[in-house]
Amino acid sequence: MIRIVCDGVEHKFKNLPVTIGRDEDNDLPLDDAKLSRHHCRISTADDQIVVEDLDSSNGTYVNGARTQRHVLGAGDVIFIGVSNLAVEWDPEASPPARRRPGRDPEVLTRENLRLRRLLHLTHAVASEQNEERLLPRILDAAVEITDADVGFLFLVTLHGLDFRSARDKRGNNIESPEDRISRSIAREAVESGRPVVTEDASGDARFAGGRSVTQMRLGSVLCVPLKVPDGPLGAIYLENSGVTDHFRVQDIPYVTAFGEFAALTLATARHLAAISKREEQLKQSRERIGRLNARLKTLLRRQSRELAGVRADLDESRQELGLRYDFHAIVGESPAMRRVLALVDRVIESELAIFVSGESGTGKELIARAVHYNGSRCEQRFVTVNCAAIPPDLIEAELFGREAGAYTGADETVPGLFERAHLGTLFLDEIGDMPLETQGKLLRVLENGELRRLGGTETIQVDVRTVAASNRDLKELARAGGFREDLYYRLAGVTCLLPPLRDRSEDIPALYDHFLDLFCAEQDLDRPDTSPEVIDRMQAYPWPGNVRELRNEIQRLLAFQRGKISPDLLSLPVYSGDPEAAPPVHLPDGGIKELVENLEKRVLLDTMRRVDGNKTRGAALLGLSRLGLRKKLERYGLNDIL
């Protein structure tokens, strides 16, 4: 029975020969790219067991020496590719073979002593975790194990093999180590991953071409790689210059085992050093973060003091105005607006009904919201209804609700706006357009707080504060019979008259800044610069549409600007100061079709430049689908321009 142990795995064969190689048809196939298809053969010859190289590319080595044919003895180690093999057999059942002299008791005792010494040295090496101190310890231990004269330790770097330690057997450092060794032997060990041993380097045919071998007349050399699963780390190079045949076959297993242990110890030391470095970096990062937090706390305290100062200044300003409540959504510092805010400020906490009168677009709903959200009902609902937008035959059901079956199509019970606004505020916009019949029912609800849904019989109690608004003169409307006078006095517990924008032109710069910042934030745009002439022309314009018209003009300016808002971007009425102004239309040669196409092309081009070519945002601004925008850009050939 023949046993071949390959990298610790045992394979048994009843008969020889046994072929070994990369192909599956071998008796012992090995998955090793460095092996030839049929690498070597183990067979019998003249009552001996021999290993023969089958003209392999990378060669067959026995005990570190390349061979074509070698008679195996007990303890011999075969190196092929990246694997090592040991051949074992039963002496009584196999042809006679050379016996190791170490099998006698005296040799066994000597080997036990070497094993103990090896164990002691590995403990000494393992106790060191600093790489700079670890390397000489590894080299001193290797020199002691093999009784070498000198030893050298290389590490693999980006530049090749780098000397890291050179010692003699007394533990002294060696000067100019590069003049004492053969790099070709060291490279062979590192690249092959196997020990290299030569009884007489200067006479070894493997290194006949090495000039350093010849010049230094090297004797016995043993070079063991330091390797880990990730790859080679370096090599231990041991030498006895004036002696041949110093390193024996028996030394290889010891030094190989020590080299593997030393490589793992070195890799562990590097790993621990990397961990220590990362911990130090983390410590420094934590300290830096601590310093930054301290600075942020200092800055926060400073800003808090500054904010407190700003709040104090704001409170002082509000006290000067006599205001107790926050009207930040209402922009304006003109005397006319101050009077309005002062009036609203005084009646917020009361339950008085408020009537807000003013032209369309002056901000009547903003006053209603200020009343609600600054008052005691701010936690409840704020409900709005535009009386002019609801058909006369539906407004009663909208306000007071309806029962299921109240009229054709009323399939379910729906609460009215009064019920939804219970305990809150109901804003009745354009109250002057409410039908007279509905006005009477509204008056009853306002007087006693009770209502009945359309088609219902149950009385429902509601508690609602009303804010009514109209752009019409309700007193004149009541005199003409178009509005109930008693309802007017019920709604107008307090009357608040909002001035038109033309009467408070000094507020236009603040309104301009407010709306421009609002639109830029909504569209994620940088705020463009504005020419002073733009504000001047805006203040000279009468604004018949009031704040609503101003808001639309600013939105239009932002859509057409290209880094700056200049007067030429203003609409013709605002630019000229004449609300009736209209631009003259000059038809091109192509008629109205060409005029429309030119306008469409200009709008497309301006919009796409404004959004930096982003088709998704451009389509959204233009009210088109992305596909529709792409087709229009292709139609006008604008893709190349953009």
Salt bridges, closest charged atoms under 4 A:
GLU10 OE2 - ARG3 NE 3.97
GLU10 OE1 - LYS12 NZ 3.83
ASP23 OD2 - ARG37 NE 2.81
ASP25 OD1 - HIS38 NE2 3.11
GLU52 OE2 - ARG41 NE 3.65
ASP76 OD2 - HIS70 NE2 3.67
ASP76 OD2 - ARG98 NH2 3.62
GLU88 OE1 - ARG3 NE 3.65
GLU111 OE2 - ARG100 NH2 3.12
GLU128 OE2 - ARG133 NE 3.36
GLU128 OE1 - ARG137 NH2 3.89
GLU131 OE2 - ARG164 NH1 3.86
GLU131 OE1 - ARG270 NE 3.41
GLU132 OE2 - ARG164 NH2 2.52
ASP140 OD2 - ARG167 NH2 2.77
ASP147 OD1 - LYS169 NZ 3.58
ASP149 OD1 - LYS169 NZ 3.99
ASP168 OD2 - ARG170 NH2 3.87
ASP204 OD2 - ARG206 NH2 2.84
ASP251 OD1 - ARG114 NH2 2.69
ASP326 OD2 - HIS328 ND1 3.02
GLU333 OE1 - ARG338 NH2 3.43
ASP345 OD2 - ARG324 NE 3.53
GLU351 OE1 - ARG377 NH2 2.61
GLU359 OE2 - ARG502 NH2 2.40
GLU365 OE2 - ARG369 NH2 2.93
GLU396 OE2 - LYS441 NZ 2.39
GLU403 OE2 - ARG453 NH1 3.34
GLU419 OE1 - ARG453 NH2 2.78
ASP433 OD1 - ARG472 NH1 2.99
ASP463 OD1 - ARG377 NH2 2.92
GLU476 OE2 - ARG479 NH1 2.65
ASP486 OD2 - ARG484 NH2 2.85
ASP507 OD2 - ARG504 NH1 2.96
ASP513 OD1 - ARG527 NH2 2.75
ASP517 OD1 - ARG527 NH1 2.54
GLU533 OE2 - ARG537 NE 2.83
GLU597 OE2 - ARG635 NH2 3.07
GLU600 OE2 - LYS632 NZ 2.59
ASP606 OD1 - ARG562 NH1 3.11
ASP606 OD2 - ARG602 NE 3.63
GLU634 OE2 - ARG630 NH1 3.50
